[in-house]
Amino acid sequence: MKKLYVISLITVILDQVIKNLFTFFMTYGQSISVIDGFFNITLVGNTGAAFSILSSNTILLILISIVVLNLLYFCFIKGKNLNDLEQISYGLLIGGIMGNLIDRVIHMKVIDYLDFNIFGYNFPVFNLADIVIVVSMILIIYQIIKGEINGISSKRK
């Protein structure tokens, strides 16, 4: 179980350090081209969730984050004997949620900076916390499909 908490803590610290560096050295709306026409570092504040869903509902999103963290802990972590992949998956998920939750509480918005333009489509700007949330969900879905994760089974009995 220790691995889960270490992964969460490292994820939150790394996420917050990166965001603080960008907010210290850049202004909101500023964009730096890293790979011309493909990848920019663009500092933006997102008051919504993914793809700006629920924009300007920061308090609601804070409450949702707190509820999800509690559900994760009480339903999937507390008292469970988690394998290494489950600990990594849940550690990343908790770290990502916490990283964005800290932003919402402190800044009333999530700090995003990764800006990709692929085949003419400019993806919504995102951050490290968003990446680890997506990766953790892929790992959790993989484990569910593979067999069993915390009592959740995809196999029919």
Secondary structure, DSSP 8 states (H G I E B T S, - for coil): -HHHHHHHHHHHHHHHHHHHHHHHH--TT-EEEEETTTEEEEEEEESSSGGGTTTT-HHHHHHHHHHHHHHIIIIIITT----HHHHHHHHHHHHHHHHHHHHHHHHSSEEEEEEEEETTEE---B-HHHHHHHHHHHHHHHHHHHSEETTEE-S--
